Amino acid sequence: MATKRAGVDDADETTATARNRQMRRLPNLTVDGVDEADIFDQAPVMRTDRVYWTSDSAIDLDEIVAALPFDAWTRPWSDGTLRVWVAEGHGARARDAIRDWCESRGVEAFNLRVEKGVPFRDLSLIPEVQLSGLISACVEWLMPHTVMIQRRLVAEIPGIDEDDVKGMMYLFVHDHADRFDSGRQGRNGTLNFTAFILGKMRTWPQDLARATFGRTTVNDRVALKQVHDDFATSHGRTPTEVERADALGLSVTDLRAREAAVSGLVNLRYADSVLSGGEGVDLADEDEDVPDAAMDPTMRAALTSAIMQAVYDPKGTGRRSVDPLGLAAVYLMFWEGLSRSEIAEQLGVLPKTVTAALGRTMREIDAEELS
């Protein structure tokens, strides 16, 4: 089956967000000339309740769906969580019925719970060739536009190599396709599939880290990191053990136990940015399109040209007066993908000093260089 490059047209419509950021609307995907809207129309969005749980036993979800006294749907996800969708309002009854079904067969259902009023599409109604083509087209578009996320996955999660990322991304897109609500209105109008997936990908590295290392340990890492940054910003030094414990409302003994557990994450090269969300280039809000600065593949080349013009003027006096700290901060953010707190640590300054240096430098760079 042939598709256009990344299944995307070449539209380049720009708009402004509520926060006055310049954005570029993401065009719809196409598969063999068929627009994504027409493909998704074959599986209309339903409002459902989702029942989900885990088990250490093999469970035939189709058997559970057939046993429920009302309409229900299921599909596999790559995370191993078991999911059944039922018509909205039937979630509690479905949960009880599933619990009874498991107990009658001696099957353990762990953390059985309900999420109410979620969108769901029965993707089995879409021809497989169109569904797989749509997901492949989305992945082909995402690969060159989410390099920073891919780098973090490889650097931070044990056992993941660069060759694994594309397959993992296909599974990620496939997992989330059922919950895409094409009728949802964002700040800039109707959300399309690629913009929806980009919004979901913002937390992909964090979710994988929590699944790999455990939610409690990762959340402790985030809390400890926040205490360190806040204290360093306000006091200009690293907090003592007693000060860290006091800020977290813990005893020193509990603090030491948690820090010992967190120490297993020290092998993560970009642990701070992944586990705390970071402060690097923002990819996308779930209900808005993507900033040009994050998505333009020529951004780095344009910044290089602009910075070189700021540093070197062959027609003038040679080298200009520049801000070395600002240029170093720009390099570490855009080329190395570091957050502001990581840059501050690299340069030995406070995060607020990095923010000020970035602001000065970016104002000096002619905005036309980035167009």
URRA-V737533 format. One record per residue. N is the residue number from 0. RES is the residue in one small letter. SS is DSSP state (a for helix, b for strand, c for the rest). OMEGA is omega in radians with two decimals (none if undefined). D_FIRST is the distance of its C-alpha to the first C-alpha in Angstrom with 2 decimals. Layout:
BEGIN
n=N res=RES ss=SS omega=OMEGA d_first=D_FIRST
n=N res=RES ss=SS omega=OMEGA d_first=D_FIRST
END
This chain:
BEGIN
n=0 res=m ss=c omega=-3.12 d_first=0.00
n=1 res=a ss=c omega=3.03 d_first=3.77
n=2 res=t ss=c omega=3.03 d_first=6.67
n=3 res=k ss=c omega=3.14 d_first=10.29
n=4 res=r ss=a omega=-3.12 d_first=12.58
n=5 res=a ss=a omega=3.13 d_first=13.08
n=6 res=g ss=a omega=-3.01 d_first=11.86
n=7 res=v ss=b omega=3.02 d_first=15.49
n=8 res=d ss=c omega=-3.03 d_first=17.68
n=9 res=d ss=c omega=-3.13 d_first=20.78
n=10 res=a ss=c omega=-3.10 d_first=23.45
n=11 res=d ss=c omega=-3.11 d_first=26.46
n=12 res=e ss=c omega=3.14 d_first=28.82
n=13 res=t ss=b omega=3.11 d_first=31.63
n=14 res=t ss=b omega=3.12 d_first=33.99
n=15 res=a ss=b omega=-3.14 d_first=36.81
n=16 res=t ss=c omega=3.10 d_first=37.14
n=17 res=a ss=c omega=3.10 d_first=40.25
n=18 res=r ss=c omega=3.07 d_first=41.21
n=19 res=n ss=c omega=3.00 d_first=40.96
n=20 res=r ss=c omega=3.07 d_first=38.05
n=21 res=q ss=b omega=-3.08 d_first=35.87
n=22 res=m ss=b omega=3.01 d_first=32.28
n=23 res=r ss=b omega=3.12 d_first=29.03
n=24 res=r ss=c omega=3.11 d_first=27.00
n=25 res=l ss=c omega=-3.12 d_first=23.47
n=26 res=p ss=c omega=3.10 d_first=21.01
n=27 res=n ss=c omega=3.03 d_first=18.64
n=28 res=l ss=b omega=3.05 d_first=15.03
n=29 res=t ss=b omega=3.07 d_first=12.38
n=30 res=v ss=b omega=-3.08 d_first=8.84
n=31 res=d ss=c omega=3.10 d_first=7.67
n=32 res=g ss=c omega=-3.14 d_first=11.44
n=33 res=v ss=b omega=-3.10 d_first=12.61
n=34 res=d ss=b omega=-3.13 d_first=15.32
n=35 res=e ss=a omega=-3.13 d_first=15.89
n=36 res=a ss=a omega=3.13 d_first=19.17
n=37 res=d ss=a omega=3.12 d_first=17.80
n=38 res=i ss=a omega=-3.11 d_first=15.51
n=39 res=f ss=a omega=3.12 d_first=18.58
n=40 res=d ss=c omega=3.13 d_first=20.86
n=41 res=q ss=c omega=3.11 d_first=19.63
n=42 res=a ss=c omega=-3.04 d_first=21.41
n=43 res=p ss=c omega=3.11 d_first=24.58
n=44 res=v ss=c omega=3.06 d_first=26.58
n=45 res=m ss=b omega=3.00 d_first=29.61
n=46 res=r ss=b omega=-3.02 d_first=32.72
n=47 res=t ss=b omega=2.89 d_first=33.38
n=48 res=d ss=b omega=-3.13 d_first=35.54
n=49 res=r ss=b omega=3.04 d_first=33.89
n=50 res=v ss=b omega=-3.09 d_first=35.80
n=51 res=y ss=b omega=-3.07 d_first=34.94
n=52 res=w ss=b omega=3.06 d_first=36.70
n=53 res=t ss=b omega=3.13 d_first=36.53
n=54 res=s ss=c omega=3.08 d_first=37.93
n=55 res=d ss=c omega=3.11 d_first=38.69
n=56 res=s ss=c omega=3.06 d_first=38.10
n=57 res=a ss=c omega=-3.11 d_first=35.03
n=58 res=i ss=c omega=3.07 d_first=34.53
n=59 res=d ss=c omega=-3.09 d_first=32.49
n=60 res=l ss=a omega=3.11 d_first=31.45
n=61 res=d ss=a omega=3.10 d_first=30.38
n=62 res=e ss=a omega=3.09 d_first=34.00
n=63 res=i ss=a omega=-3.14 d_first=35.35
n=64 res=v ss=a omega=-3.14 d_first=33.27
n=65 res=a ss=a omega=-3.09 d_first=34.54
n=66 res=a ss=a omega=-3.11 d_first=38.09
n=67 res=l ss=c omega=-3.07 d_first=38.24
n=68 res=p ss=c omega=3.10 d_first=40.21
n=69 res=f ss=c omega=-3.09 d_first=37.82
n=70 res=d ss=c omega=3.14 d_first=34.13
n=71 res=a ss=b omega=-3.11 d_first=32.29
n=72 res=w ss=b omega=3.06 d_first=28.80
n=73 res=t ss=b omega=3.02 d_first=27.58
n=74 res=r ss=c omega=-3.10 d_first=24.58
n=75 res=p ss=c omega=2.96 d_first=24.65
n=76 res=w ss=c omega=-3.06 d_first=24.98
n=77 res=s ss=c omega=-3.09 d_first=24.87
n=78 res=d ss=c omega=3.10 d_first=28.51
n=79 res=g ss=c omega=3.08 d_first=29.97
n=80 res=t ss=c omega=3.14 d_first=31.69
n=81 res=l ss=b omega=-3.06 d_first=31.84
n=82 res=r ss=b omega=3.02 d_first=31.04
n=83 res=v ss=b omega=3.10 d_first=31.77
n=84 res=w ss=b omega=3.09 d_first=31.55
n=85 res=v ss=b omega=3.13 d_first=34.09
n=86 res=a ss=b omega=-3.08 d_first=35.21
n=87 res=e ss=c omega=-3.13 d_first=37.16
n=88 res=g ss=c omega=-3.12 d_first=40.76
n=89 res=h ss=c omega=-3.04 d_first=40.22
n=90 res=g ss=a omega=-3.11 d_first=39.48
n=91 res=a ss=a omega=3.12 d_first=43.00
n=92 res=r ss=a omega=3.14 d_first=43.22
n=93 res=a ss=a omega=3.12 d_first=39.87
n=94 res=r ss=a omega=-3.14 d_first=41.02
n=95 res=d ss=a omega=-3.14 d_first=44.27
n=96 res=a ss=a omega=3.13 d_first=42.60
n=97 res=i ss=a omega=3.10 d_first=40.23
n=98 res=r ss=a omega=3.13 d_first=43.25
n=99 res=d ss=a omega=-3.14 d_first=45.18
n=100 res=w ss=a omega=-3.13 d_first=42.31
n=101 res=c ss=a omega=-3.12 d_first=42.15
n=102 res=e ss=a omega=-3.12 d_first=45.95
n=103 res=s ss=a omega=-3.13 d_first=46.31
n=104 res=r ss=c omega=3.13 d_first=44.14
n=105 res=g ss=c omega=-3.12 d_first=45.67
n=106 res=v ss=c omega=3.13 d_first=42.53
n=107 res=e ss=c omega=3.06 d_first=43.09
n=108 res=a ss=c omega=-3.07 d_first=41.18
n=109 res=f ss=b omega=3.01 d_first=41.59
n=110 res=n ss=b omega=3.13 d_first=41.78
n=111 res=l ss=b omega=-3.04 d_first=40.70
n=112 res=r ss=b omega=-3.05 d_first=40.33
n=113 res=v ss=b omega=2.96 d_first=39.04
n=114 res=e ss=b omega=-3.00 d_first=37.35
n=115 res=k ss=b omega=2.98 d_first=38.04
n=116 res=g ss=b omega=-3.14 d_first=36.25
n=117 res=v ss=b omega=3.07 d_first=32.79
n=118 res=p ss=b omega=3.12 d_first=29.61
n=119 res=f ss=b omega=3.02 d_first=27.10
n=120 res=r ss=c omega=3.04 d_first=23.92
n=121 res=d ss=c omega=-3.02 d_first=23.09
n=122 res=l ss=a omega=3.08 d_first=19.42
n=123 res=s ss=a omega=3.12 d_first=19.32
n=124 res=l ss=a omega=3.13 d_first=19.39
n=125 res=i ss=c omega=3.09 d_first=15.89
n=126 res=p ss=c omega=-3.04 d_first=13.08
n=127 res=e ss=a omega=-3.10 d_first=11.72
n=128 res=v ss=a omega=3.12 d_first=7.99
n=129 res=q ss=a omega=-3.14 d_first=9.42
n=130 res=l ss=a omega=3.13 d_first=11.95
n=131 res=s ss=a omega=3.10 d_first=10.16
n=132 res=g ss=a omega=3.13 d_first=7.85
n=133 res=l ss=a omega=3.14 d_first=11.31
n=134 res=i ss=a omega=3.11 d_first=13.10
n=135 res=s ss=a omega=3.12 d_first=11.02
n=136 res=a ss=a omega=3.12 d_first=11.50
n=137 res=c ss=a omega=3.14 d_first=15.11
n=138 res=v ss=a omega=3.14 d_first=15.67
n=139 res=e ss=a omega=3.10 d_first=14.56
n=140 res=w ss=a omega=-3.07 d_first=17.05
n=141 res=l ss=a omega=-3.01 d_first=19.66
n=142 res=m ss=a omega=-3.13 d_first=19.89
n=143 res=p ss=a omega=-3.06 d_first=21.81
n=144 res=h ss=a omega=-3.13 d_first=23.72
n=145 res=t ss=c omega=-3.07 d_first=25.15
n=146 res=v ss=a omega=-3.10 d_first=26.61
n=147 res=m ss=a omega=3.10 d_first=29.97
n=148 res=i ss=a omega=-3.14 d_first=28.77
n=149 res=q ss=a omega=3.12 d_first=26.92
n=150 res=r ss=a omega=-3.11 d_first=30.11
n=151 res=r ss=a omega=3.11 d_first=32.16
n=152 res=l ss=a omega=-3.10 d_first=30.11
n=153 res=v ss=a omega=-3.05 d_first=30.46
n=154 res=a ss=a omega=-2.92 d_first=34.11
n=155 res=e ss=a omega=-3.07 d_first=35.35
n=156 res=i ss=c omega=-3.11 d_first=33.76
n=157 res=p ss=c omega=3.06 d_first=34.82
n=158 res=g ss=c omega=3.14 d_first=32.30
n=159 res=i ss=c omega=3.08 d_first=29.36
n=160 res=d ss=c omega=3.13 d_first=28.14
n=161 res=e ss=a omega=-3.13 d_first=25.89
n=162 res=d ss=a omega=-3.11 d_first=23.23
n=163 res=d ss=a omega=-2.91 d_first=23.33
n=164 res=v ss=a omega=-3.07 d_first=22.77
n=165 res=k ss=a omega=3.09 d_first=19.00
n=166 res=g ss=a omega=3.09 d_first=18.67
n=167 res=m ss=a omega=-3.14 d_first=21.61
n=168 res=m ss=a omega=3.09 d_first=20.15
n=169 res=y ss=a omega=3.12 d_first=17.02
n=170 res=l ss=a omega=3.13 d_first=19.62
n=171 res=f ss=a omega=-3.13 d_first=21.76
n=172 res=v ss=a omega=3.13 d_first=19.26
n=173 res=h ss=a omega=3.12 d_first=18.29
n=174 res=d ss=a omega=-2.99 d_first=22.07
n=175 res=h ss=a omega=-3.06 d_first=22.93
n=176 res=a ss=a omega=-3.07 d_first=20.31
n=177 res=d ss=a omega=-3.07 d_first=22.63
n=178 res=r ss=a omega=3.11 d_first=25.50
n=179 res=f ss=c omega=3.14 d_first=23.94
n=180 res=d ss=c omega=-3.07 d_first=26.30
n=181 res=s ss=c omega=3.12 d_first=24.88
n=182 res=g ss=c omega=-3.11 d_first=28.34
n=183 res=r ss=c omega=3.14 d_first=30.20
n=184 res=q ss=b omega=3.03 d_first=32.16
n=185 res=g ss=b omega=-3.13 d_first=32.73
n=186 res=r ss=c omega=-3.07 d_first=35.16
n=187 res=n ss=c omega=3.11 d_first=32.82
n=188 res=g ss=b omega=-3.07 d_first=31.47
n=189 res=t ss=b omega=3.14 d_first=28.53
n=190 res=l ss=c omega=3.05 d_first=26.61
n=191 res=n ss=c omega=-2.94 d_first=22.84
n=192 res=f ss=a omega=-3.10 d_first=20.52
n=193 res=t ss=a omega=3.11 d_first=20.53
n=194 res=a ss=a omega=3.10 d_first=24.31
n=195 res=f ss=a omega=-3.12 d_first=24.81
n=196 res=i ss=a omega=3.10 d_first=23.09
n=197 res=l ss=a omega=3.10 d_first=25.10
n=198 res=g ss=a omega=3.11 d_first=28.20
n=199 res=k ss=a omega=-3.08 d_first=27.54
n=200 res=m ss=a omega=3.14 d_first=26.91
n=201 res=r ss=c omega=-3.08 d_first=30.44
n=202 res=t ss=c omega=-3.10 d_first=31.92
n=203 res=w ss=a omega=3.13 d_first=29.34
n=204 res=p ss=a omega=3.13 d_first=31.54
n=205 res=q ss=a omega=-3.12 d_first=34.65
n=206 res=d ss=a omega=3.11 d_first=33.22
n=207 res=l ss=a omega=3.11 d_first=32.12
n=208 res=a ss=a omega=3.13 d_first=35.56
n=209 res=r ss=a omega=3.12 d_first=37.29
n=210 res=a ss=a omega=-3.08 d_first=35.34
n=211 res=t ss=a omega=-3.01 d_first=36.14
n=212 res=f ss=a omega=-3.11 d_first=39.77
n=213 res=g ss=c omega=-3.06 d_first=40.86
n=214 res=r ss=a omega=-3.09 d_first=41.18
n=215 res=t ss=a omega=-3.12 d_first=44.96
n=216 res=t ss=a omega=-3.13 d_first=45.05
n=217 res=v ss=a omega=3.11 d_first=42.42
n=218 res=n ss=a omega=3.06 d_first=44.18
n=219 res=d ss=a omega=3.12 d_first=47.47
n=220 res=r ss=a omega=3.12 d_first=45.96
n=221 res=v ss=a omega=-3.11 d_first=44.98
n=222 res=a ss=a omega=3.12 d_first=48.45
n=223 res=l ss=a omega=3.12 d_first=50.25
n=224 res=k ss=a omega=-3.12 d_first=48.25
n=225 res=q ss=a omega=3.11 d_first=49.08
n=226 res=v ss=a omega=-3.14 d_first=52.76
n=227 res=h ss=a omega=-3.10 d_first=52.86
n=228 res=d ss=a omega=-3.11 d_first=51.28
n=229 res=d ss=a omega=-3.12 d_first=53.45
n=230 res=f ss=a omega=-3.14 d_first=56.60
n=231 res=a ss=a omega=3.14 d_first=55.92
n=232 res=t ss=a omega=-3.06 d_first=55.33
n=233 res=s ss=a omega=-3.06 d_first=58.50
n=234 res=h ss=a omega=3.12 d_first=60.81
n=235 res=g ss=c omega=3.10 d_first=59.52
n=236 res=r ss=c omega=3.11 d_first=59.53
n=237 res=t ss=c omega=-3.14 d_first=57.86
n=238 res=p ss=c omega=3.07 d_first=59.08
n=239 res=t ss=c omega=3.13 d_first=61.32
n=240 res=e ss=a omega=3.14 d_first=60.61
n=241 res=v ss=a omega=-3.14 d_first=62.96
n=242 res=e ss=a omega=3.09 d_first=61.40
n=243 res=r ss=a omega=3.14 d_first=57.87
n=244 res=a ss=a omega=-3.14 d_first=59.14
n=245 res=d ss=a omega=-3.13 d_first=60.98
n=246 res=a ss=a omega=-3.12 d_first=57.97
n=247 res=l ss=a omega=-3.12 d_first=55.87
n=248 res=g ss=c omega=-3.10 d_first=58.72
n=249 res=l ss=c omega=2.94 d_first=58.89
n=250 res=s ss=c omega=3.12 d_first=61.66
n=251 res=v ss=a omega=3.12 d_first=61.63
n=252 res=t ss=a omega=3.11 d_first=61.13
n=253 res=d ss=a omega=3.13 d_first=57.98
n=254 res=l ss=a omega=-3.12 d_first=56.73
n=255 res=r ss=a omega=3.13 d_first=57.20
n=256 res=a ss=a omega=-3.13 d_first=55.33
n=257 res=r ss=a omega=3.12 d_first=52.33
n=258 res=e ss=a omega=3.09 d_first=52.35
n=259 res=a ss=a omega=3.11 d_first=52.50
n=260 res=a ss=a omega=-3.13 d_first=49.35
n=261 res=v ss=a omega=-3.09 d_first=47.58
n=262 res=s ss=a omega=3.09 d_first=48.63
n=263 res=g ss=a omega=-3.14 d_first=45.85
n=264 res=l ss=a omega=-3.04 d_first=43.41
n=265 res=v ss=c omega=3.12 d_first=45.09
n=266 res=n ss=c omega=-3.12 d_first=42.46
n=267 res=l ss=c omega=-3.05 d_first=39.96
n=268 res=r ss=c omega=-3.11 d_first=39.86
n=269 res=y ss=c omega=-3.02 d_first=38.94
n=270 res=a ss=a omega=-3.07 d_first=40.44
n=271 res=d ss=a omega=-3.06 d_first=42.15
n=272 res=s ss=a omega=-3.12 d_first=39.14
n=273 res=v ss=a omega=-3.00 d_first=36.85
n=274 res=l ss=a omega=3.12 d_first=39.48
n=275 res=s ss=a omega=-3.14 d_first=41.08
n=276 res=g ss=c omega=3.06 d_first=38.20
n=277 res=g ss=c omega=3.12 d_first=39.41
n=278 res=e ss=c omega=-3.12 d_first=40.31
n=279 res=g ss=c omega=-3.13 d_first=37.77
n=280 res=v ss=c omega=-3.13 d_first=35.29
n=281 res=d ss=c omega=-3.13 d_first=34.25
n=282 res=l ss=c omega=-3.08 d_first=30.52
n=283 res=a ss=b omega=2.90 d_first=30.52
n=284 res=d ss=c omega=-3.01 d_first=32.45
n=285 res=e ss=c omega=-3.07 d_first=30.47
n=286 res=d ss=c omega=3.06 d_first=31.37
n=287 res=e ss=c omega=-3.10 d_first=31.11
n=288 res=d ss=c omega=-2.89 d_first=28.83
n=289 res=v ss=b omega=3.13 d_first=28.84
n=290 res=p ss=b omega=3.11 d_first=31.76
n=291 res=d ss=a omega=-3.09 d_first=31.13
n=292 res=a ss=a omega=-3.12 d_first=33.20
n=293 res=a ss=a omega=-2.95 d_first=30.89
n=294 res=m ss=a omega=-3.05 d_first=27.55
n=295 res=d ss=c omega=-3.10 d_first=28.35
n=296 res=p ss=c omega=3.13 d_first=27.14
n=297 res=t ss=c omega=-3.06 d_first=30.14
n=298 res=m ss=a omega=-3.07 d_first=32.66
n=299 res=r ss=a omega=3.11 d_first=34.12
n=300 res=a ss=a omega=3.13 d_first=34.61
n=301 res=a ss=a omega=3.11 d_first=36.32
n=302 res=l ss=a omega=3.10 d_first=38.53
n=303 res=t ss=a omega=3.14 d_first=39.45
n=304 res=s ss=a omega=-3.11 d_first=40.57
n=305 res=a ss=a omega=-3.14 d_first=42.50
n=306 res=i ss=a omega=3.11 d_first=44.22
n=307 res=m ss=a omega=3.10 d_first=45.16
n=308 res=q ss=a omega=3.11 d_first=46.73
n=309 res=a ss=a omega=-3.08 d_first=48.67
n=310 res=v ss=a omega=-2.97 d_first=49.90
n=311 res=y ss=b omega=3.13 d_first=50.49
n=312 res=d ss=b omega=-3.06 d_first=51.86
n=313 res=p ss=c omega=-3.12 d_first=52.72
n=314 res=k ss=c omega=-3.10 d_first=54.45
n=315 res=g ss=c omega=-3.06 d_first=56.67
n=316 res=t ss=c omega=-3.13 d_first=58.63
n=317 res=g ss=b omega=-3.09 d_first=55.98
n=318 res=r ss=b omega=3.14 d_first=54.95
n=319 res=r ss=c omega=3.03 d_first=55.08
n=320 res=s ss=c omega=-3.08 d_first=56.26
n=321 res=v ss=c omega=3.13 d_first=53.27
n=322 res=d ss=c omega=-3.08 d_first=52.75
n=323 res=p ss=a omega=3.14 d_first=51.77
n=324 res=l ss=a omega=3.13 d_first=51.20
n=325 res=g ss=a omega=3.14 d_first=48.86
n=326 res=l ss=a omega=3.11 d_first=46.84
n=327 res=a ss=a omega=3.14 d_first=46.64
n=328 res=a ss=a omega=3.10 d_first=45.46
n=329 res=v ss=a omega=3.14 d_first=42.76
n=330 res=y ss=a omega=-3.08 d_first=41.56
n=331 res=l ss=a omega=-3.14 d_first=41.52
n=332 res=m ss=a omega=-3.00 d_first=39.67
n=333 res=f ss=a omega=-3.10 d_first=36.93
n=334 res=w ss=c omega=-3.09 d_first=36.52
n=335 res=e ss=c omega=3.09 d_first=37.48
n=336 res=g ss=c omega=-3.12 d_first=36.21
n=337 res=l ss=c omega=3.03 d_first=39.59
n=338 res=s ss=c omega=3.14 d_first=41.04
n=339 res=r ss=a omega=3.14 d_first=44.40
n=340 res=s ss=a omega=3.10 d_first=46.25
n=341 res=e ss=a omega=3.10 d_first=44.73
n=342 res=i ss=a omega=3.13 d_first=45.64
n=343 res=a ss=a omega=3.13 d_first=49.14
n=344 res=e ss=a omega=3.13 d_first=49.48
n=345 res=q ss=a omega=-3.03 d_first=48.32
n=346 res=l ss=a omega=3.12 d_first=50.75
n=347 res=g ss=c omega=3.12 d_first=53.59
n=348 res=v ss=c omega=3.11 d_first=53.93
n=349 res=l ss=c omega=3.10 d_first=53.54
n=350 res=p ss=a omega=-3.14 d_first=50.22
n=351 res=k ss=a omega=3.06 d_first=51.97
n=352 res=t ss=a omega=3.09 d_first=52.94
n=353 res=v ss=a omega=-3.14 d_first=49.31
n=354 res=t ss=a omega=3.14 d_first=48.39
n=355 res=a ss=a omega=-3.14 d_first=51.18
n=356 res=a ss=a omega=3.10 d_first=50.27
n=357 res=l ss=a omega=3.13 d_first=46.61
n=358 res=g ss=a omega=3.13 d_first=47.84
n=359 res=r ss=a omega=-3.06 d_first=50.26
n=360 res=t ss=a omega=-3.11 d_first=47.81
n=361 res=m ss=a omega=3.08 d_first=44.96
n=362 res=r ss=a omega=-3.12 d_first=47.51
n=363 res=e ss=a omega=3.14 d_first=48.61
n=364 res=i ss=c omega=-3.12 d_first=45.14
n=365 res=d ss=c omega=-3.10 d_first=44.57
n=366 res=a ss=a omega=3.14 d_first=41.86
n=367 res=e ss=a omega=-3.14 d_first=40.64
n=368 res=e ss=a omega=-3.10 d_first=39.55
n=369 res=l ss=a omega=-3.11 d_first=36.82
n=370 res=s ss=c omega=none d_first=35.48
END
